[in-house]
Amino acid sequence: MGFLLAVARVSRHRAVTRMAALYVFVFRNSPLIVQLLFWYFGAAALLPSTWMTWLNTPHALSLGIVNACWPSFEWFAGWIGLTCYTTAFVGEEFRAGIRGVSEAQSQVAAALGMNRYLTMRHVVLPQGLRIATPPLAGQYMNAVKNSSLAMAIGVGELSYMSRQVDTETFRTFQAFGTATVFYVLTIAVIETALVLWQRTGTRALPRGRA
């Protein structure tokens, strides 16, 4: 979604560009906790009562030894809120990467007979993605950390469960210490994946362009 938002931001159609800019303006300039509360309480007020009844009713699908359960409305609202919020930031990182590609690249592609679509597909986007990758990883790390705010609407995520353990056992250090370790390990995995991806991308470049 962030990638599509970035493409809309650099579109030549003014209406599409303005709609994308409005999306970024709204979601980047309002607190995440307010957006989560809006999706949880606001959506519940706007959706038909039959929909809310269905969403709040447990559903499960048995596939042999695997049981697939429909997530709770709290989880669904938290997912929508985090997705919409993070999309605005990811889209801006993609757009910065696209803008970082020299205009001369597009001019050369046009001189070779490539239309705008082919120029974006084969010239601008591969280079823009490489430019945007490091800050994109930072946004994904922020998404992991921001997920802790979902406990405000009752999502049973890591921080919520740590608080529950603390409440029931009074082992504050162990509960929140374990949660901290899990957060750090998750961020470390994202950083390691970024380093490996960058090394792979560098080796794939022709000699003299790395």
Protein Blocks (a to p, Z undefined) as FASTA:
>chain_A
ZZmmmmmmmpcbfklmmmmmmmmmmmmmccfklmmmmmmmmmmmmpcfklmmmmmpccdd
dehjaccddddfklmmmmmmmmmmmmmmmmmmmmmmmmmpcfklmmmmmmnopafklmmm
mmmmmmmmmmmmmmmmmmmmmmmmmmmmmmmnopacfklmmmmmmmmnopmklmmmmmmm
mmmmmmmmmmmmmmmmmmmmmmmpcghiZZ
